[in-house]
């Protein structure tokens, strides 16, 4: 789907066809219709009663999802279309005297647009300040601190202290939201942006999400192979996929696709390595670096072995090759449906599906599970500008902190996207011909997950497992459905003590950096990140020698690795206070 260059403005409560005025240009989808008007029952009622709705202008990402037919669906499609869930959101807000005006920017252009608008002076009320899915922040901390000093961002704690009906204040100061927002406290004691927050629950215990390596289970079954338990066995399995032509295309092209210029790819965790160049050990709370860990050389040697054997995707076309049914192993959420529908197989072939696998890379070193905390801070962050009506923002924060919004953002609408079981639990309905329900089976909602509003959710992990199993059956999986897919993750939920863990996202577990820390980290990371990523790439591709290891470590020390570890430790310690 091609996109033509223009900005798209969308009224959420009473949608408007007006285009965004100004000098900036983004991209909106090319379609046969321009943004039109969609009425809101609550908004119409308010208008008839002569009540005015207060507009809250939001600069956010035109988030994208994929339905079960492989079609791209954008947030702008949603708000301009016939979306019951979006209608529910706008009705909820209209009842509170609010409407949203959205400036939706394609993700690949969002950083440029935000930076340009910051330079020109922010005119919106709420801005997504971290709308990037890469490791790079959309707006760096130094810029944010300057905006605070200039009075461009307002203290949110002042709003929920003075303009909340009490719901927001309770949630962000004493509820589970407080576990997240305390990490955003600045040096002056104020909070200037909200993070998405999620609490995961499994049979009454708080549990976060997981990522890890996943391997093609249908290929294992086809070739009569067992799921590997060591990296030696993994290499043999991956080699067999090629030599025995697991995808039946006559070519030895079955490959692994992971990010090999970082440590957060699942395979590094087989060797007991942390997920980032500077990370905090989940169990000890101590900051260190994979470069200092015992398994790092073995990990690099294994990745080079994969590369030398032609088993590692190095062309940058991983997504394309997955669609072409050539990918044997990925790093992903261990319970997911979105990796399989994009894989195209011949008619009559078994439904493609990946299952979680945890291999031991080195004897004596436990492989790690990449894990979120039970109550976790999302990477998506939203700031309120000085242009905003504080009373209106107070009402919005109360709504975001409500159970009503939590249910809507996670489950949708009862009877449409979820049902309530006999034991009172909410259960998402399986995907059907309704595209919106298909989307809800993959993303809680298009307006959350790095878009326009912070996600606030309570996730029932046990129900998640059941829903995924049922989804597997509808997708043509064997009778076991998702049981095989979820086997490892279910065991982790129920037998926590058996496993070792790595923190999924170190930054999400750190207190806000001070101005001094920010300046120093910016200086260090400008050169260090480039150096270590290029070094990893060269070592794995055989373009650099392991014989020069001590020299590489010395270079990274000079670039500030030890200082970066020290700053990380100090921020982590503050977060525990």
Residue pairs with C-beta under 8 A, 6 or more apart in sequence:
1 29
1 30
1 72
2 30
3 27
3 28
3 29
3 30
3 106
4 27
4 28
4 30
5 25
5 26
5 27
6 19
6 25
6 26
6 27
6 28
7 19
7 20
7 22
7 24
7 25
7 26
7 28
7 103
7 105
8 19
8 20
8 26
8 28
8 35
8 62
8 76
8 103
8 104
9 16
9 18
9 19
9 20
9 35
9 101
9 102
9 103
9 104
10 16
10 35
10 76
10 79
10 80
10 101
10 102
10 104
11 37
11 99
11 100
11 101
11 102
12 79
12 86
12 89
12 90
12 93
12 99
12 100
12 101
12 102
13 40
13 42
13 43
13 53
13 90
13 93
13 94
13 98
13 99
13 100
14 37
14 38
14 39
14 40
14 43
14 47
14 53
14 99
15 35
15 36
15 37
15 38
15 79
15 80
16 35
16 37
16 101
17 34
17 35
17 36
17 37
18 35
19 35
20 103
24 113
24 116
24 117
26 105
26 106
26 109
26 113
27 106
27 109
28 62
28 76
28 104
28 106
29 74
29 76
29 77
31 77
33 80
35 76
35 80
36 80
38 79
38 80
38 81
38 82
38 87
40 87
40 90
40 91
40 94
40 99
41 87
41 91
42 90
42 91
42 92
42 93
42 94
42 95
43 53
43 90
43 91
43 94
43 99
45 94
46 52
46 53
46 94
46 97
51 97
52 97
53 94
53 97
53 98
53 99
54 97
54 98
54 99
54 389
54 391
54 392
55 98
55 99
55 100
55 101
56 98
56 99
56 100
56 101
56 125
56 126
56 388
56 389
56 392
56 393
56 396
57 100
57 101
57 103
57 123
57 124
57 125
57 126
57 387
58 100
58 101
58 102
58 103
58 124
58 125
58 126
58 127
58 128
58 452
58 453
59 103
59 105
59 113
59 114
59 117
59 122
59 124
59 126
59 127
59 128
60 102
60 103
60 104
60 105
60 126
60 127
60 128
60 131
60 451
60 452
60 453
61 75
61 104
61 105
61 106
61 107
61 110
61 128
61 131
61 450
61 451
61 452
62 74
62 75
62 76
62 104
62 105
62 106
62 107
62 451
63 74
63 75
63 107
63 446
63 447
63 449
63 450
63 451
64 72
64 73
64 74
64 75
64 107
65 72
65 73
65 439
65 442
65 443
65 446
66 72
66 73
66 338
66 341
66 342
66 442
67 73
67 435
67 438
67 439
68 341
68 431
68 438
68 441
69 438
70 341
70 342
71 435
73 435
73 439
73 446
74 104
74 446
75 102
75 104
75 446
75 447
75 451
75 452
76 104
78 86
78 436
78 446
78 447
79 86
79 102
83 436
84 413
84 416
84 436
85 408
85 412
85 413
85 416
85 417
85 436
85 440
85 445
86 447
88 408
88 413
89 408
89 447
90 99
90 100
92 399
92 404
92 405
92 408
93 99
93 100
93 396
93 399
96 395
96 396
96 398
96 399
97 392
97 395
98 392
98 395
98 396
98 399
100 452
102 452
103 124
104 452
105 113
105 114
107 131
107 132
107 133
107 450
110 128
110 131
110 132
110 138
111 131
111 132
111 136
111 138
114 127
114 128
114 129
114 131
114 138
114 139
115 139
117 123
117 124
117 127
118 139
118 143
118 147
121 152
122 147
122 152
122 385
122 387
123 387
124 385
124 387
125 384
125 385
125 387
125 388
125 389
125 392
125 393
126 382
126 383
126 384
126 385
126 388
126 393
126 452
127 382
127 383
127 385
128 138
128 380
128 381
128 382
128 450
128 451
128 452
129 137
129 138
129 139
129 144
129 193
129 381
129 382
129 383
130 137
130 138
130 139
130 379
130 380
130 381
131 138
131 380
131 450
131 451
132 138
133 450
135 262
140 518
140 522
141 512
141 513
141 518
141 521
141 522
142 515
142 518
142 519
142 522
144 153
144 192
144 193
144 383
145 186
145 515
145 518
147 153
147 383
148 186
148 188
148 192
151 386
152 385
152 386
153 192
153 193
153 383
153 384
153 385
153 386
154 192
154 384
154 385
154 386
154 388
154 390
154 393
155 190
155 191
155 192
156 172
156 190
156 191
156 192
156 193
156 194
156 384
156 397
157 172
157 173
157 190
157 191
158 190
158 390
159 168
159 384
159 390
159 393
159 394
159 397
160 168
160 169
160 172
160 173
160 394
160 397
161 169
162 390
162 394
163 390
163 391
163 393
163 394
163 395
164 394
164 397
164 398
165 394
165 395
165 398
166 398
167 397
167 398
167 401
167 402
168 394
168 397
168 398
168 400
168 401
170 401
171 177
171 178
171 401
172 178
172 181
172 191
172 397
172 401
175 401
176 197
176 199
176 375
177 197
177 401
177 456
179 197
179 375
180 195
180 197
180 375
180 376
180 377
180 378
181 191
181 194
181 195
181 197
182 511
182 575
183 195
183 377
183 508
183 509
183 510
183 511
183 512
183 575
184 191
184 192
184 193
184 194
184 195
184 381
184 512
185 191
185 511
185 512
186 192
186 512
187 514
187 515
192 383
192 384
193 381
193 382
193 383
194 381
194 382
194 383
194 400
194 454
195 377
195 378
195 379
195 380
195 381
195 454
195 508
196 377
196 378
196 379
196 380
196 381
196 448
196 449
196 454
196 455
196 456
197 375
197 376
197 377
197 378
197 454
197 455
197 456
197 457
198 208
198 209
198 372
198 375
198 376
198 378
198 455
198 456
198 457
198 458
198 459
199 206
199 374
199 375
199 376
199 457
199 458
199 459
200 206
200 207
200 208
200 209
200 372
200 374
200 376
200 459
200 461
201 207
201 458
201 459
201 460
201 461
202 460
202 461
202 462
202 493
202 494
203 462
203 493
205 374
205 493
206 374
206 375
207 374
207 461
207 493
208 371
208 372
208 373
208 374
208 375
208 376
208 504
209 333
209 371
209 372
209 376
209 504
210 333
210 334
210 335
210 369
210 370
210 371
210 372
210 489
210 492
210 504
211 266
211 331
211 332
211 333
211 334
211 370
211 504
212 266
212 269
212 331
212 332
212 334
212 356
212 357
212 358
212 369
212 370
212 488
213 258
213 265
213 266
213 267
213 269
213 270
213 329
213 330
213 331
213 356
213 357
213 358
213 359
214 266
214 329
214 330
214 331
214 332
214 334
214 339
214 354
214 355
214 356
214 357
215 227
215 228
215 234
215 237
215 328
215 329
215 354
215 355
215 357
216 241
216 246
216 327
216 328
216 329
216 352
216 353
216 354
217 227
217 353
217 354
217 355
217 484
217 485
218 350
218 351
218 352
218 353
219 225
219 241
219 246
219 247
219 254
219 328
220 226
220 227
220 237
221 350
222 246
222 350
223 240
223 241
223 244
223 246
225 237
225 240
226 233
227 355
227 357
228 234
228 236
228 237
228 357
228 359
229 359
229 360
230 359
230 360
230 361
231 267
231 270
231 271
231 302
231 359
231 360
231 361
233 359
234 270
234 357
234 359
235 302
235 305
235 306
235 309
235 311
238 254
238 256
238 306
238 311
238 328
238 329
239 309
239 311
240 246
241 247
241 254
241 328
242 252
242 253
242 254
242 255
242 310
242 311
243 252
245 251
245 252
245 254
246 254
246 328
247 253
247 254
247 325
247 326
247 345
248 346
248 349
249 325
249 326
252 310
253 321
253 326
254 311
254 326
254 327
254 328
255 310
255 311
255 312
255 313
255 321
255 326
255 327
255 328
256 267
256 306
256 311
256 312
256 313
256 327
256 328
256 329
256 330
257 313
257 318
257 321
257 322
257 327
257 329
257 330
258 265
258 266
258 267
258 312
258 313
258 329
258 330
258 331
259 265
259 331
260 303
260 307
260 312
260 314
260 536
260 537
260 540
261 533
261 534
261 536
261 537
262 276
262 277
262 533
262 536
263 273
263 274
263 275
263 276
263 277
263 279
263 290
263 536
264 275
264 276
264 331
264 370
264 504
265 331
266 331
266 370
267 299
267 302
267 303
267 331
268 275
268 290
268 299
269 275
269 367
269 368
269 369
269 370
269 502
270 299
270 302
270 358
270 359
270 360
270 361
270 367
271 293
271 295
271 296
271 298
271 299
271 302
271 361
271 362
271 365
271 367
272 293
272 294
272 295
272 361
272 362
272 365
272 366
272 367
272 368
272 500
273 290
273 293
273 295
273 296
273 299
273 368
273 502
274 280
274 281
274 288
274 289
274 290
274 293
274 368
274 502
274 503
274 506
275 370
275 502
275 503
275 504
275 505
275 506
276 290
276 505
276 506
277 289
277 290
277 291
277 528
277 529
277 532
277 561
277 564
278 287
278 288
278 289
278 506
278 561
278 564
278 565
278 568
279 287
279 288
279 289
279 290
279 502
279 503
279 506
279 568
280 286
280 287
280 503
280 506
280 509
280 510
280 568
280 569
280 572
281 287
281 288
281 502
281 503
282 371
282 500
282 501
282 502
282 503
283 500
283 501
285 572
285 576
286 569
287 565
287 566
287 568
287 569
287 572
288 565
289 561
289 565
290 296
290 299
291 532
291 553
291 556
291 561
294 362
294 365
295 361
295 362
295 365
297 546
297 549
298 361
298 362
299 361
300 536
300 539
300 540
300 546
301 546
302 361
303 312
303 540
304 539
304 540
304 541
304 542
306 312
307 314
307 540
307 541
307 542
308 542
311 328
312 540
313 321
313 327
314 541
318 327
318 330
319 342
321 327
322 330
322 339
322 342
322 343
323 342
323 343
323 344
324 344
325 343
325 344
325 345
325 352
327 343
329 354
329 357
330 339
330 354
332 339
332 354
334 356
334 485
334 486
334 488
334 489
335 464
335 465
335 468
335 482
335 485
335 486
335 489
337 441
337 442
337 468
337 471
337 472
337 475
338 442
339 354
340 351
340 352
340 353
340 354
340 475
341 475
343 352
345 351
345 352
350 478
351 475
351 476
351 477
353 472
353 475
353 477
353 485
354 485
355 484
355 485
355 487
355 488
356 485
356 486
356 487
356 488
356 489
357 488
358 367
358 369
358 488
359 367
360 366
360 367
361 367
366 499
366 500
367 500
368 500
368 501
368 502
369 492
369 499
369 500
369 501
369 502
370 501
370 502
370 503
370 504
371 501
371 502
371 503
371 504
372 504
372 505
372 508
373 503
373 509
376 508
377 508
377 509
378 454
378 455
378 508
379 450
379 505
379 507
379 508
380 448
380 449
380 450
380 451
380 454
380 455
381 454
382 453
382 454
384 393
399 405
400 453
400 454
400 456
401 456
405 456
406 456
406 457
406 458
407 426
408 445
409 444
409 445
409 447
409 448
409 453
409 455
409 456
409 457
410 444
410 457
410 458
410 459
411 417
411 418
411 426
411 428
411 440
411 444
412 418
412 428
412 437
412 440
412 444
412 445
414 420
414 426
416 429
416 437
417 428
417 429
417 436
417 437
417 440
418 426
418 427
418 428
418 429
419 426
419 427
419 429
420 426
420 427
421 427
425 460
425 463
426 460
426 463
427 463
427 466
427 467
428 440
428 441
428 463
428 467
429 437
430 441
430 467
430 470
430 471
430 474
431 437
431 438
431 441
431 471
431 474
432 438
439 446
441 467
441 471
443 449
444 455
444 457
445 455
447 453
448 454
448 455
448 457
449 455
461 493
462 493
465 482
465 486
465 489
465 490
468 482
468 485
468 486
469 481
469 482
469 483
469 486
470 481
470 482
471 481
471 482
472 480
472 481
472 482
472 485
473 479
473 481
478 484
491 498
492 498
492 499
503 509
506 568
509 572
509 575
510 568
510 571
510 572
510 575
511 571
511 572
511 574
511 575
512 571
513 521
513 567
513 571
517 567
517 570
517 571
520 560
520 563
520 567
521 564
521 567
523 560
524 559
524 560
524 563
524 564
525 564
527 559
528 556
528 559
528 560
528 561
528 564
531 555
531 556
531 559
532 556
535 544
535 552
537 543
538 544
539 546
544 552
